[in-house]
């Protein structure tokens, strides 16, 4: 039975890969190579002298993955540059790379190819796995709370109707959907410890003296589940964000201040759009009626220990729309 299950899983992964373009498959492979090393402890952390020897080959693995990533991004940038040179952007919405290349013409010393590559690497690398993971957590929570799922479907039906697919322009009007996304990010922030910060000057925090140049790790996961701030913090209750009820409470899934994640708006829009489409088009239920396992995995991000599996069926009211796609 175990062999059969593994074979089915392998086939499912293979089928998923065939649905992606060659470029998407390559980028996914690079991300899958890099993510396990982000935030992972190694011998360097405890014995700095080991940095010179790279005993377990961590440095070489990271450098190889980064080299593949940068080469991939340079090809994307060069392709977009050729498209712009051929007048391909006329009448079309510009991609992020196209905007950066346009800025490069006016400020070439600022928007160098190196800077554009680094910015794309940060946005694409940081926003890919985290966005998909957050969407997976949101769907897992909805499957374990079918009343919330039905409420989200009813809101979309009332706001968008059943004669067309939900669009990006519809998302801001879907208040309950936004509450679901907020509650998901509260319970399962994509980066539970945020990115490391460094104190720029001597300061005092919570009665503790913090010297300048100290690495600071912010535990957003613990802050979001603080019973002093949140009522029943371990419960999934999107309603806690309705009508501004959570205004003033500390939510920092994207950090805060000048170092706040620049991809926050894009991430929220992408997650909301994907979630709205899945909720609008399909009826969902757990496999064999068993509750979804919500065990958390480890690493820099907060993946599910057990990948989500669910049963979906096209909603009767959306069959005509789906058939015409």
KOLMARTI-607264 format. One record per residue (C-alpha): x, y, z. Coordinates in steps of 0.1 Angstrom, whole numbers, padded with zeros to 4 digits, always signed. Layout:
! residues N
XYZ ...
//
This chain:
! residues 325
+0000+0000+0000 +0028+0024+0008 +0044+0018-0025 +0011+0024-0043 +0006+0056-0024 +0041+0068-0032 +0036+0059-0069 +0004+0079-0070 +0021+0109-0053 +0049+0108-0078 +0024+0106-0107 +0005+0136-0093 +0037+0156-0091 +0046+0146-0126 +0012+0156-0139 +0014+0190-0121 +0048+0196-0138 +0034+0188-0172 +0009+0216-0167 +0036+0242-0163 +0058+0258-0189 +0095+0250-0191 +0103+0284-0175 +0079+0278-0146 +0093+0243-0140 +0128+0257-0139 +0120+0285-0115 +0101+0260-0093 +0132+0238-0092 +0154+0267-0081 +0129+0278-0054 +0127+0242-0041 +0165+0241-0039 +0168+0274-0021 +0139+0274+0004 +0153+0245+0026 +0185+0265+0032 +0168+0297+0042 +0169+0301+0080 +0183+0266+0084 +0209+0261+0111 +0244+0248+0101 +0278+0243+0116 +0288+0279+0108 +0264+0292+0134 +0282+0274+0162 +0318+0271+0149 +0326+0301+0126 +0359+0285+0116 +0338+0258+0097 +0328+0286+0073 +0362+0281+0055 +0357+0244+0049 +0320+0241+0039 +0319+0206+0054 +0284+0197+0043 +0286+0216+0010 +0259+0241+0020 +0277+0271+0005 +0282+0253-0028 +0245+0243-0029 +0234+0278-0022 +0258+0294-0047 +0247+0269-0074 +0210+0276-0068 +0216+0313-0068 +0236+0311-0100 +0207+0293-0117 +0182+0317-0104 +0201+0348-0116 +0207+0332-0150 +0170+0325-0153 +0161+0361-0143 +0186+0376-0167 +0170+0356-0196 +0136+0370-0185 +0150+0406-0184 +0167+0402-0218 +0135+0388-0234 +0115+0417-0220 +0141+0442-0232 +0138+0427-0268 +0100+0429-0266 +0101+0466-0256 +0126+0473-0284 +0101+0458-0308 +0073+0480-0295 +0056+0451-0277 +0044+0472-0248 +0021+0495-0269 -0014+0491-0257 -0005+0463-0232 -0002+0464-0195 +0035+0466-0185 +0051+0439-0165 +0072+0448-0134 +0103+0441-0154 +0091+0464-0183 +0085+0492-0158 +0120+0488-0143 +0136+0487-0178 +0117+0519-0187 +0131+0536-0156 +0165+0523-0166 +0164+0545-0197 +0160+0577-0176 +0182+0567-0146 +0207+0541-0159 +0231+0546-0130 +0203+0537-0105 +0184+0510-0124 +0213+0489-0135 +0209+0453-0147 +0223+0441-0114 +0198+0461-0094 +0169+0449-0115 +0180+0413-0113 +0184+0416-0075 +0150+0432-0071 +0133+0406-0092 +0151+0378-0072 +0138+0392-0039 +0102+0397-0051 +0099+0365-0070 +0119+0344-0045 +0102+0358-0014 +0067+0359-0029 +0064+0326-0046 +0066+0299-0018 +0051+0322+0009 +0020+0331-0013 +0013+0295-0022 +0018+0284+0014 -0006+0310+0028 -0032+0300+0002 -0028+0264+0012 -0034+0273+0049 -0064+0294+0040 -0080+0265+0021 -0072+0241+0049 -0089+0264+0075 -0120+0267+0053 -0122+0230+0048 -0122+0225+0086 -0147+0253+0090 -0174+0247+0063 -0197+0275+0076 -0170+0300+0068 -0166+0285+0034 -0203+0288+0027 -0204+0324+0039 -0175+0333+0016 -0193+0317-0014 -0226+0335-0005 -0207+0368-0004 -0191+0363-0038 -0224+0352-0053 -0241+0383-0040 -0214+0407-0051 -0201+0391-0083 -0230+0369-0094 -0228+0336-0111 -0226+0346-0147 -0189+0354-0147 -0157+0347-0128 -0145+0370-0100 -0119+0395-0111 -0092+0415-0094 -0115+0446-0093 -0141+0426-0073 -0117+0417-0045 -0118+0450-0025 -0156+0446-0022 -0154+0411-0007 -0151+0421+0029 -0155+0386+0044 -0129+0372+0021 -0105+0398+0033 -0113+0388+0069 -0104+0352+0060 -0071+0362+0045 -0063+0384+0076 -0072+0356+0100 -0051+0331+0080 -0021+0355+0082 -0027+0360+0119 -0026+0322+0126 +0000+0312+0101 +0022+0342+0091 +0043+0332+0061 +0075+0342+0079 +0068+0335+0116 +0101+0351+0127 +0101+0378+0101 +0134+0387+0085 +0163+0395+0109 +0167+0432+0118 +0196+0451+0134 +0194+0479+0159 +0209+0511+0146 +0215+0526+0180 +0215+0517+0217 +0179+0513+0229 +0158+0498+0257 +0130+0474+0248 +0107+0459+0274 +0131+0469+0301 +0161+0452+0284 +0191+0472+0271 +0197+0464+0234 +0232+0476+0222 +0236+0490+0187 +0243+0465+0159 +0224+0437+0177 +0205+0412+0155 +0168+0413+0164 +0144+0385+0157 +0107+0394+0159 +0084+0365+0167 +0053+0375+0147 +0038+0340+0153 +0038+0346+0191 +0025+0382+0188 -0004+0371+0167 -0014+0344+0192 -0010+0366+0223 -0040+0360+0246 -0036+0394+0261 -0044+0410+0227 -0066+0384+0210 -0097+0367+0223 -0095+0329+0219 -0063+0333+0198 -0060+0297+0187 -0095+0297+0171 -0101+0305+0134 -0126+0333+0136 -0126+0356+0105 -0154+0376+0121 -0129+0392+0145 -0118+0414+0116 -0152+0425+0105 -0163+0461+0108 -0129+0472+0121 -0131+0451+0153 -0094+0443+0151 -0082+0479+0144 -0054+0488+0168 -0044+0451+0175 -0009+0442+0166 -0007+0424+0132 +0027+0422+0115 +0027+0394+0089 +0046+0417+0066 +0067+0435+0092 +0064+0472+0099 +0081+0505+0094 +0107+0512+0067 +0116+0475+0064 +0080+0465+0058 +0077+0439+0030 +0074+0458-0003 +0054+0430-0019 +0026+0432+0007 +0000+0446-0017 +0009+0422-0045 +0008+0392-0020 -0026+0402-0006 -0041+0407-0040 -0027+0374-0054 -0039+0354-0023 -0073+0370-0023 -0078+0365-0061 -0067+0328-0060 -0088+0321-0029 -0119+0339-0043 -0116+0319-0076 -0113+0286-0058 -0143+0294-0035 -0165+0307-0063 -0160+0279-0087 -0159+0247-0066 -0175+0230-0037 -0149+0216-0014 -0147+0189+0012 -0120+0170+0030 -0109+0136+0017 -0132+0108+0032 -0147+0135+0055 -0116+0135+0077 -0106+0169+0091 -0075+0184+0074 -0043+0179+0094 -0031+0213+0106 +0003+0202+0119 +0029+0228+0111 +0062+0221+0094 +0096+0237+0102 +0119+0261+0083 +0122+0297+0076 +0086+0298+0064 +0057+0279+0080 +0046+0251+0056 +0021+0224+0064 +0037+0192+0076 +0011+0172+0056 +0003+0187+0022 -0033+0196+0017 -0055+0171-0001 -0092+0178-0008 -0121+0169-0030 -0135+0195-0052 -0166+0196-0075 -0177+0223-0099 -0205+0243-0083 -0238+0238-0101 -0244+0275-0104 -0209+0280-0121 -0211+0251-0146 -0220+0272-0176 -0192+0297-0168 -0166+0270-0164 -0177+0252-0196 -0172+0283-0216 -0136+0289-0204 
//
